[in-house]
Amino acid sequence: MKIDRIGLITMHGMSRRRFLTTAALAGLTAACGSSSEAGASRPAGKPGFRTELRIPPLLRPEPGKGGVRRFQLTMQSGRVGILPGTSTATWGFNGSFLGPTIRAARGDKIQMAVTNRLPETSTVHWHGMRLPAKMDGGPHQPIEPGATWRPHWTVDQPAATSWYHPHPHGKTAMHVYRGLAGMFIVDDDVEVELPDRYGVDDIPLILQDKSFAADGSLAGDPLKGTFGILGDHILVNGTYDPFVNVTTERARFRILNGSNARMYNLAFSDRRKFHVVGNDAGLLPAPVTADRVSLTPGERMEIVVDFAPGEQVVLRSVGGSADIDEGDLELLKIVAAARLADSQPLPARLARTAPIAVPAGARVRRFKLNGHDAINGKEMDPTRIDEVVPAGATEIWEIENSVYAHNFHIHEVAFRILDVGGSAPPGYATGHKDTVYVPSKTTVRLAVEFGRHTDPRTPYMYHCHILRHEDSGMMGQFVIVEPGTENQISRTIPAAHHHM
């Protein structure tokens, strides 16, 4: 192995990581909790933005036999130089920390080969993907040490920025915290004139917070405290103190909140306006102008930002969000070149996908988030089916939060936020989503569109995506079945199908 110029230790046989000469994004993160949480404290000193932003390598194999794209991922341990003068033991996909950006297009036939070289069982969940339950990578699809899991599916969803991460019940928080996460970009067959040169004017940003011991090792217990770990160091793509150079007059940033619990309220240091073009499950119908947006764990957002030659600006996370405030943080510095290449004008129309409409007589399901470990008064039971949904249904789900901050993720689906506490969501959150922030003592109503992959014995999950809460039992299970068979489905998972 070798240490590259930002201190990333790479394994033999892997190419050197690509880097951008960078744009500095300084960002705050508002934490889902206070500085008294385990592992939480304010970063010491002002960022110097001394480290070039690491751009994850792109994984997009050419179609092979039968037109199938075959992806290989290996879960492995390693060491990374994250903080100056230290080395950190980490986990990653195809390397020591985080993973490559997977890219596929609508209509692609995908075959994954996920090998586990870790010392314990894990899983890989394709967060945001519309696919059969057996391929979802939740807690019912474990990968034992030394084993290879081979899920396969045909991509059938609009263009979106998704991601992948472990989902073993009770251990998701630690596995993600150690570094197992990567972006999954889906392209569409509908051409939209947006910046699309990966790592040049189409830049991935994975936001995470970590706590470190004096020797550089990861510190804190992600299963202690109200929210788990709220780290005092912010990483972007695994890079601490990052800057990125932009060379075009307009750039697209795909932003993923890959943190365990922290919320980011994103704004630029000069309060410039930018355009939100997409969120979790795809592009918006049209660009939405904003100067501040919020992302809770698991949420994604695509923004397009204009730059002038030679300017510098910082992407920040701004405090002031009640019980999820953790103060202002600077995330990334963006440095524009003295001469910028021309960019295409931003199109007035983006997604061709119609908004999710609620049919007359739609079923309403209600969920109450209790404390940090239960939904509707029940902790997660891997043998229990909580909900049975007919394929292709559109339903209203009401998520009531009885206490402190939560968010809510539903596997497989796309949904539209109807209202938050009776008020319409902000314009940038009006598209198709799969994860939503549920403020303290507030009810969020969703129009939920379910897919057509049926399997009465293999469930999908719904849960809080604050990983401490998910692991503690704030999770339920649902199956999708042929319409008309809902009352014939067993609410207990047979032993042969239960692998947890």
Phi, psi and omega in degrees: 000164181217160177256125181274187191289348172253011176090008178280121178277121181252150181276155180299146180089353179257143179285157178296139183295140175286145176232151167264149165273094268239163172239132187273118180251117179256128186223147172271161164229129173270128185271148173282066180154191182251173183290357176276353179296157180302127176079004186260131170198163182279137180303137181278133175078164180269137180302144178259349180053057186259353188244128179296133181298129175281133175255119180303141179297153181267132179244104180213079182294150176291149178300140179250216182302131180074013180072022184267133171271122183253117181254139177241125177234136176237123176275123188211164177258161180187194178226144183227140171272087182275305178267147181305131174077009180228168176229137186240130173286127186220172171241154179199176174255125179058026182171187188279336189209134185058206183205171178291160172276115176279138179226130178215169183235156177305132183096346179294138168270125186245135171234117177263145169232103184252111182257134182260108175255019179273166180279002179214164181293142175216186173218171172227115179260135180266085188291117180102354182272141176265106189201165180300150185301324181292343180258000190289332178079025175281195184295345179272002177239064184289152175240110182287157176306130181087350183268162176236128177259138186233070175287154179211146178196168173256127182292123180217074179197161182292167176304138183195163171255107179249189177204174179225146183196164178292159180214039177283127186296130181090347183228003181302316183302313182289321182294319177291318182299325179288345173129005183274094179195150176199161181272150180227105183264130176250127175262158183247168175273359176263120182282127175232131184281077174241155176306131187219015178269104186304128178080357179247291175240007176231094197245122177282141177227107177261112184265125179216153175242144181223155168246142183234144170280172183300330181274005179093354180287152177294136184240162175097161179245113184290356180249016176244157181082173182296322186240000185086213184279131168239096191289157182259008174232130180261129177246143172239119187055032181080005183259129176265140177062051192269154167227158177219139177267135172247144185240005180236157184287350179216134180226148178253131177243123174264110189252126178242127170275098180261017180282161178289321186215340190287142174256141179246128173254098193272132176205160177267153185298334178262009179060026178297153175273153177216176182245127172274124183247347180198155169228202196320302193258014175150183179289152172285162176300325179209157179300144178242125179281135180210161171237000177200135179221158181239143178225124172263169185306132180093342181281152176232158177206142175248128178234152175241129186235137177267145180228151174256150182305132173079358183277161176228141180209153183248135172273126186237165166246127190258133179282177177108032183244049175055236188285000176245018181277134176226019178090171180282141178224148176254131190254310190206136174261132179248126184243117180273138179295160180296330175233128184248136177290148179295149175238155176294146174300151178289126182292150180282336181237137183242269184288142173264359182284131180288148175302151179286116182264146179265116180288157176301136178075017181301141178293141177248125175244141184241136182228130178247124180273115185254120177057231177234012188218015183206152171236129184053037176077005182239134171281158178306130173233111185295349178262359186250131171269119183273324183222145176238123188237132176288140181303139176078005182287154166240122185234166171257124175249126177255119183251109181260126178257115185271349184223231184281183190303137173219169160223179190215127179237137176242126179290151173074328193271171160239144177221163174243134178285119178279312177196159177238110184060031180088354180253151179294148178289162175299156184305324183288349181250023185265359180273200179278131183227171172225356180220139185217144175281134178241098184300162179305134175053044182225151174249132177249133178250135184235142167264110191254124180257119182263153181278189185242011175279112184261143176193103185287351185247348182243117187269158163263168182248154161227141188191165168289136180265010161284111197295331174301318182288316178303311182293334182277355175122003180277068185205144175229177185228143175222154174242152174252129187228168176299132179306137180095349181255006187305321183279358180260359188270133175291140178268008177240134180278125179301149183304325182294340182255359181256117187243009185275000000 
